[in-house]
Amino acid sequence: MRVVGVGHGVTVSTYGWNMCRNITELRGLEPAATDEEVEAAARQYVRKVSGITRPTAANETAFETAVAEVTATTMRLLAELPARRQPPKTIPPLRRPEVRARIEARAAGG
């Protein structure tokens, strides 16, 4: 593979695009991906493609609508795909104890 350009976590090669490696693989998880994991992955995708980390009042509706649509589409896709032969190589972030602890601390106000 010959890299011809790099930008914002996406590599362009002579063979096509490589998706940002921060997007979480959800297919083949045991237990299956939760609604929370699917929504988090959708939110991550919408943030990446829109360039918006924290929506403002002016773009919140469009942002949240996109998250809902990507979530629904992802759930349908996961339901329709056949089972994977091997699970993903990494543990999704929401299943990692250190990530859960950060989320819980943030929710508790600390």
PyMOL commands that place a pseudoatom at each C-alpha (Angstrom):
pseudoatom trace, name=CA, resn=MET, resi=1, chain=A, elem=C, hetatm=0, pos=[0.000, 0.000, 0.000]
pseudoatom trace, name=CA, resn=ARG, resi=2, chain=A, elem=C, hetatm=0, pos=[1.361, 3.408, -0.927]
pseudoatom trace, name=CA, resn=VAL, resi=3, chain=A, elem=C, hetatm=0, pos=[0.139, 6.322, 1.190]
pseudoatom trace, name=CA, resn=VAL, resi=4, chain=A, elem=C, hetatm=0, pos=[-0.602, 9.370, -0.939]
pseudoatom trace, name=CA, resn=GLY, resi=5, chain=A, elem=C, hetatm=0, pos=[-2.252, 11.577, 1.659]
pseudoatom trace, name=CA, resn=VAL, resi=6, chain=A, elem=C, hetatm=0, pos=[-3.214, 11.626, 5.308]
pseudoatom trace, name=CA, resn=GLY, resi=7, chain=A, elem=C, hetatm=0, pos=[-5.696, 13.811, 7.146]
pseudoatom trace, name=CA, resn=HIS, resi=8, chain=A, elem=C, hetatm=0, pos=[-7.887, 13.764, 10.235]
pseudoatom trace, name=CA, resn=GLY, resi=9, chain=A, elem=C, hetatm=0, pos=[-7.248, 10.105, 11.055]
pseudoatom trace, name=CA, resn=VAL, resi=10, chain=A, elem=C, hetatm=0, pos=[-8.111, 8.900, 7.555]
pseudoatom trace, name=CA, resn=THR, resi=11, chain=A, elem=C, hetatm=0, pos=[-5.427, 7.578, 5.257]
pseudoatom trace, name=CA, resn=VAL, resi=12, chain=A, elem=C, hetatm=0, pos=[-5.846, 7.816, 1.502]
pseudoatom trace, name=CA, resn=SER, resi=13, chain=A, elem=C, hetatm=0, pos=[-3.899, 5.199, -0.381]
pseudoatom trace, name=CA, resn=THR, resi=14, chain=A, elem=C, hetatm=0, pos=[-3.660, 4.163, -3.977]
pseudoatom trace, name=CA, resn=TYR, resi=15, chain=A, elem=C, hetatm=0, pos=[-6.030, 1.323, -3.036]
pseudoatom trace, name=CA, resn=GLY, resi=16, chain=A, elem=C, hetatm=0, pos=[-8.800, 3.478, -1.548]
pseudoatom trace, name=CA, resn=TRP, resi=17, chain=A, elem=C, hetatm=0, pos=[-9.833, 4.837, 1.832]
pseudoatom trace, name=CA, resn=ASN, resi=18, chain=A, elem=C, hetatm=0, pos=[-9.035, 3.336, 5.220]
pseudoatom trace, name=CA, resn=MET, resi=19, chain=A, elem=C, hetatm=0, pos=[-11.619, 4.214, 7.857]
pseudoatom trace, name=CA, resn=CYS, resi=20, chain=A, elem=C, hetatm=0, pos=[-10.465, 5.980, 10.977]
pseudoatom trace, name=CA, resn=ARG, resi=21, chain=A, elem=C, hetatm=0, pos=[-9.153, 3.318, 13.308]
pseudoatom trace, name=CA, resn=ASN, resi=22, chain=A, elem=C, hetatm=0, pos=[-11.021, 4.875, 16.257]
pseudoatom trace, name=CA, resn=ILE, resi=23, chain=A, elem=C, hetatm=0, pos=[-14.375, 3.580, 15.037]
pseudoatom trace, name=CA, resn=THR, resi=24, chain=A, elem=C, hetatm=0, pos=[-15.390, 0.631, 17.224]
pseudoatom trace, name=CA, resn=GLU, resi=25, chain=A, elem=C, hetatm=0, pos=[-16.132, -2.796, 15.718]
pseudoatom trace, name=CA, resn=LEU, resi=26, chain=A, elem=C, hetatm=0, pos=[-19.443, -4.054, 17.080]
pseudoatom trace, name=CA, resn=ARG, resi=27, chain=A, elem=C, hetatm=0, pos=[-20.203, -7.111, 14.972]
pseudoatom trace, name=CA, resn=GLY, resi=28, chain=A, elem=C, hetatm=0, pos=[-19.453, -10.423, 16.657]
pseudoatom trace, name=CA, resn=LEU, resi=29, chain=A, elem=C, hetatm=0, pos=[-19.269, -9.208, 20.243]
pseudoatom trace, name=CA, resn=GLU, resi=30, chain=A, elem=C, hetatm=0, pos=[-20.151, -11.656, 23.009]
pseudoatom trace, name=CA, resn=PRO, resi=31, chain=A, elem=C, hetatm=0, pos=[-22.499, -10.684, 24.445]
pseudoatom trace, name=CA, resn=ALA, resi=32, chain=A, elem=C, hetatm=0, pos=[-23.913, -8.787, 21.474]
pseudoatom trace, name=CA, resn=ALA, resi=33, chain=A, elem=C, hetatm=0, pos=[-23.435, -5.031, 21.203]
pseudoatom trace, name=CA, resn=THR, resi=34, chain=A, elem=C, hetatm=0, pos=[-25.718, -3.098, 23.515]
pseudoatom trace, name=CA, resn=ASP, resi=35, chain=A, elem=C, hetatm=0, pos=[-27.930, -0.187, 22.448]
pseudoatom trace, name=CA, resn=GLU, resi=36, chain=A, elem=C, hetatm=0, pos=[-25.531, 2.079, 24.362]
pseudoatom trace, name=CA, resn=GLU, resi=37, chain=A, elem=C, hetatm=0, pos=[-22.519, 0.753, 22.421]
pseudoatom trace, name=CA, resn=VAL, resi=38, chain=A, elem=C, hetatm=0, pos=[-24.287, 1.171, 19.073]
pseudoatom trace, name=CA, resn=GLU, resi=39, chain=A, elem=C, hetatm=0, pos=[-25.346, 4.739, 19.935]
pseudoatom trace, name=CA, resn=ALA, resi=40, chain=A, elem=C, hetatm=0, pos=[-21.814, 5.601, 21.139]
pseudoatom trace, name=CA, resn=ALA, resi=41, chain=A, elem=C, hetatm=0, pos=[-20.313, 4.301, 17.881]
pseudoatom trace, name=CA, resn=ALA, resi=42, chain=A, elem=C, hetatm=0, pos=[-22.880, 6.274, 15.862]
pseudoatom trace, name=CA, resn=ARG, resi=43, chain=A, elem=C, hetatm=0, pos=[-22.098, 9.420, 17.848]
pseudoatom trace, name=CA, resn=GLN, resi=44, chain=A, elem=C, hetatm=0, pos=[-18.370, 8.862, 17.252]
pseudoatom trace, name=CA, resn=TYR, resi=45, chain=A, elem=C, hetatm=0, pos=[-18.975, 8.487, 13.508]
pseudoatom trace, name=CA, resn=VAL, resi=46, chain=A, elem=C, hetatm=0, pos=[-21.154, 11.620, 13.289]
pseudoatom trace, name=CA, resn=ARG, resi=47, chain=A, elem=C, hetatm=0, pos=[-18.559, 13.607, 15.247]
pseudoatom trace, name=CA, resn=LYS, resi=48, chain=A, elem=C, hetatm=0, pos=[-15.829, 12.452, 12.873]
pseudoatom trace, name=CA, resn=VAL, resi=49, chain=A, elem=C, hetatm=0, pos=[-17.633, 13.165, 9.603]
pseudoatom trace, name=CA, resn=SER, resi=50, chain=A, elem=C, hetatm=0, pos=[-19.195, 16.452, 10.750]
pseudoatom trace, name=CA, resn=GLY, resi=51, chain=A, elem=C, hetatm=0, pos=[-16.139, 17.824, 12.515]
pseudoatom trace, name=CA, resn=ILE, resi=52, chain=A, elem=C, hetatm=0, pos=[-18.405, 18.740, 15.433]
pseudoatom trace, name=CA, resn=THR, resi=53, chain=A, elem=C, hetatm=0, pos=[-17.322, 17.530, 18.862]
pseudoatom trace, name=CA, resn=ARG, resi=54, chain=A, elem=C, hetatm=0, pos=[-19.902, 19.381, 20.918]
pseudoatom trace, name=CA, resn=PRO, resi=55, chain=A, elem=C, hetatm=0, pos=[-22.973, 20.550, 19.017]
pseudoatom trace, name=CA, resn=THR, resi=56, chain=A, elem=C, hetatm=0, pos=[-24.186, 24.095, 19.589]
pseudoatom trace, name=CA, resn=ALA, resi=57, chain=A, elem=C, hetatm=0, pos=[-27.827, 25.123, 19.787]
pseudoatom trace, name=CA, resn=ALA, resi=58, chain=A, elem=C, hetatm=0, pos=[-27.631, 26.019, 16.088]
pseudoatom trace, name=CA, resn=ASN, resi=59, chain=A, elem=C, hetatm=0, pos=[-26.651, 22.526, 14.950]
pseudoatom trace, name=CA, resn=GLU, resi=60, chain=A, elem=C, hetatm=0, pos=[-27.826, 20.264, 17.782]
pseudoatom trace, name=CA, resn=THR, resi=61, chain=A, elem=C, hetatm=0, pos=[-31.015, 19.105, 16.031]
pseudoatom trace, name=CA, resn=ALA, resi=62, chain=A, elem=C, hetatm=0, pos=[-29.194, 18.123, 12.837]
pseudoatom trace, name=CA, resn=PHE, resi=63, chain=A, elem=C, hetatm=0, pos=[-26.424, 16.437, 14.834]
pseudoatom trace, name=CA, resn=GLU, resi=64, chain=A, elem=C, hetatm=0, pos=[-28.784, 14.417, 17.073]
pseudoatom trace, name=CA, resn=THR, resi=65, chain=A, elem=C, hetatm=0, pos=[-30.968, 13.455, 14.087]
pseudoatom trace, name=CA, resn=ALA, resi=66, chain=A, elem=C, hetatm=0, pos=[-27.878, 12.114, 12.323]
pseudoatom trace, name=CA, resn=VAL, resi=67, chain=A, elem=C, hetatm=0, pos=[-26.861, 10.155, 15.439]
pseudoatom trace, name=CA, resn=ALA, resi=68, chain=A, elem=C, hetatm=0, pos=[-30.345, 8.605, 15.672]
pseudoatom trace, name=CA, resn=GLU, resi=69, chain=A, elem=C, hetatm=0, pos=[-30.351, 7.677, 11.973]
pseudoatom trace, name=CA, resn=VAL, resi=70, chain=A, elem=C, hetatm=0, pos=[-26.851, 6.158, 12.067]
pseudoatom trace, name=CA, resn=THR, resi=71, chain=A, elem=C, hetatm=0, pos=[-27.777, 4.255, 15.250]
pseudoatom trace, name=CA, resn=ALA, resi=72, chain=A, elem=C, hetatm=0, pos=[-30.899, 2.783, 13.653]
pseudoatom trace, name=CA, resn=THR, resi=73, chain=A, elem=C, hetatm=0, pos=[-29.053, 1.877, 10.451]
pseudoatom trace, name=CA, resn=THR, resi=74, chain=A, elem=C, hetatm=0, pos=[-26.224, 0.256, 12.426]
pseudoatom trace, name=CA, resn=MET, resi=75, chain=A, elem=C, hetatm=0, pos=[-28.683, -1.806, 14.476]
pseudoatom trace, name=CA, resn=ARG, resi=76, chain=A, elem=C, hetatm=0, pos=[-30.365, -3.045, 11.288]
pseudoatom trace, name=CA, resn=LEU, resi=77, chain=A, elem=C, hetatm=0, pos=[-27.005, -3.855, 9.719]
pseudoatom trace, name=CA, resn=LEU, resi=78, chain=A, elem=C, hetatm=0, pos=[-25.810, -5.826, 12.758]
pseudoatom trace, name=CA, resn=ALA, resi=79, chain=A, elem=C, hetatm=0, pos=[-29.108, -7.736, 12.896]
pseudoatom trace, name=CA, resn=GLU, resi=80, chain=A, elem=C, hetatm=0, pos=[-28.934, -8.702, 9.212]
pseudoatom trace, name=CA, resn=LEU, resi=81, chain=A, elem=C, hetatm=0, pos=[-25.279, -9.734, 8.966]
pseudoatom trace, name=CA, resn=PRO, resi=82, chain=A, elem=C, hetatm=0, pos=[-24.288, -13.370, 9.504]
pseudoatom trace, name=CA, resn=ALA, resi=83, chain=A, elem=C, hetatm=0, pos=[-22.313, -14.284, 12.614]
pseudoatom trace, name=CA, resn=ARG, resi=84, chain=A, elem=C, hetatm=0, pos=[-18.593, -13.565, 12.563]
pseudoatom trace, name=CA, resn=ARG, resi=85, chain=A, elem=C, hetatm=0, pos=[-16.134, -16.418, 12.633]
pseudoatom trace, name=CA, resn=GLN, resi=86, chain=A, elem=C, hetatm=0, pos=[-13.889, -14.533, 15.040]
pseudoatom trace, name=CA, resn=PRO, resi=87, chain=A, elem=C, hetatm=0, pos=[-14.693, -11.780, 17.540]
pseudoatom trace, name=CA, resn=PRO, resi=88, chain=A, elem=C, hetatm=0, pos=[-13.223, -8.286, 17.056]
pseudoatom trace, name=CA, resn=LYS, resi=89, chain=A, elem=C, hetatm=0, pos=[-9.557, -7.962, 18.033]
pseudoatom trace, name=CA, resn=THR, resi=90, chain=A, elem=C, hetatm=0, pos=[-10.167, -5.285, 20.659]
pseudoatom trace, name=CA, resn=ILE, resi=91, chain=A, elem=C, hetatm=0, pos=[-12.588, -4.777, 23.518]
pseudoatom trace, name=CA, resn=PRO, resi=92, chain=A, elem=C, hetatm=0, pos=[-15.080, -1.978, 22.802]
pseudoatom trace, name=CA, resn=PRO, resi=93, chain=A, elem=C, hetatm=0, pos=[-14.442, 1.139, 24.925]
pseudoatom trace, name=CA, resn=LEU, resi=94, chain=A, elem=C, hetatm=0, pos=[-17.703, 0.881, 26.881]
pseudoatom trace, name=CA, resn=ARG, resi=95, chain=A, elem=C, hetatm=0, pos=[-16.625, -2.578, 28.092]
pseudoatom trace, name=CA, resn=ARG, resi=96, chain=A, elem=C, hetatm=0, pos=[-13.272, -1.338, 29.436]
pseudoatom trace, name=CA, resn=PRO, resi=97, chain=A, elem=C, hetatm=0, pos=[-13.258, -0.741, 33.224]
pseudoatom trace, name=CA, resn=GLU, resi=98, chain=A, elem=C, hetatm=0, pos=[-11.239, 2.483, 33.008]
pseudoatom trace, name=CA, resn=VAL, resi=99, chain=A, elem=C, hetatm=0, pos=[-13.659, 3.980, 30.471]
pseudoatom trace, name=CA, resn=ARG, resi=100, chain=A, elem=C, hetatm=0, pos=[-16.710, 2.956, 32.530]
pseudoatom trace, name=CA, resn=ALA, resi=101, chain=A, elem=C, hetatm=0, pos=[-15.098, 4.536, 35.617]
pseudoatom trace, name=CA, resn=ARG, resi=102, chain=A, elem=C, hetatm=0, pos=[-14.558, 7.845, 33.751]
pseudoatom trace, name=CA, resn=ILE, resi=103, chain=A, elem=C, hetatm=0, pos=[-18.165, 7.846, 32.508]
pseudoatom trace, name=CA, resn=GLU, resi=104, chain=A, elem=C, hetatm=0, pos=[-19.530, 7.125, 35.980]
pseudoatom trace, name=CA, resn=ALA, resi=105, chain=A, elem=C, hetatm=0, pos=[-17.314, 9.807, 37.565]
pseudoatom trace, name=CA, resn=ARG, resi=106, chain=A, elem=C, hetatm=0, pos=[-18.477, 12.357, 34.982]
pseudoatom trace, name=CA, resn=ALA, resi=107, chain=A, elem=C, hetatm=0, pos=[-22.132, 11.416, 35.608]
pseudoatom trace, name=CA, resn=ALA, resi=108, chain=A, elem=C, hetatm=0, pos=[-21.625, 11.797, 39.362]
pseudoatom trace, name=CA, resn=GLY, resi=109, chain=A, elem=C, hetatm=0, pos=[-20.288, 15.311, 38.820]
pseudoatom trace, name=CA, resn=GLY, resi=110, chain=A, elem=C, hetatm=0, pos=[-16.641, 14.602, 39.504]
for i in range(1, 110): cmd.bond("trace and resi %d" % i, "trace and resi %d" % (i + 1))
show_as sticks, trace
zoom trace
